Amino acid sequence: MLIYSVIKLNLYILLLDYMSEVNNKTYLIGFILALSAGLIWSFGAPTVRYMVDAEIYQWQYLFCRGIVVATILLIFLIYQEGLAFRHNFKRVGISGLIGGLGLASAFIFFIFGMTFTSAATTLFMIGTQPLFAGLFAYIFLREKVGITTAIACFVSLFGMFLMAYNDWYAGTFLGWTFGLFCSIGFAIFATTLRWQPDTPKFTTIIIAGIACSLFSMCMILYLNDGYTMPLRNILLSMMHGSFVAIGLILLSIGARYLPAAEFMLLSLTEVVGGVIWCWIPLFGVNEVPSTFTLIGGMIIIIAISFYALGSKQKTSPPTL
């Protein structure tokens, strides 16, 4: 009996060691995937900066980028699920449509924010998305808001105010506004997924890409703009769309292995990376953020980090 108990104890210890090793491996996989997604997205900012006459070809760029995002995700779904992927469109529902439109608006406002103000301002504003998502969840889903979330919101608002003050005097306040709407669009997308967690995420993103392209085409027709743009812009929009789609795929896979708090922190990789790539001479953009923008951005990063650390008890994976 004693020997049996010893063997049972040893087997239990070995099982715990094995589970710990598996958890460490899966955590590492999730960490690498989420970090990779943020880094890939961070190259979107310098990509837009390489556009020829960016303030003229926003809608043409968005039309092409939306098609690329939808196409890559469609190919991925066919690879993953085969022809059965078409059934996902029946499960989208009103939450998926609202989420897709919210994400499409985020796609649009990102480009206009980047072309009307500094990359740093637009990216730092995008970093506030988790806070807006929490606010919308409180208003529409009746989710409770903890003291950590409330403090993070107020601190973040101060950082946003500093950047708004700077952009107002620099004559780029419209760009700050676009950055704000971009963050709100992402937050709407995230909130709808929390509203209906079973909504097919990739299908919703395909809807976002298609909606972005259709709306861009309508604006091109309304403004009587040309349908074409320089080859350089076409290639950049295709590359940018690939960044967005691949990042979303990596993030969706990594979401299975990391808790929400870590994802919030890793999402800041896109923000910090994008600012750095546009700042350092390596990529030839050399866009130096103003002092107020840097201070406001750092305040927002601290607020999001505080919010994430306060969410450590949450075990459900974040929405895309």
Summary of the structure (lengths in Angstrom):
residues: 320
radius of gyration: 21.3
end to end distance: 52.6
largest distance: 87.3
contacts: 1165
relative contact order: 0.21
helix: 82%
strand: 0%
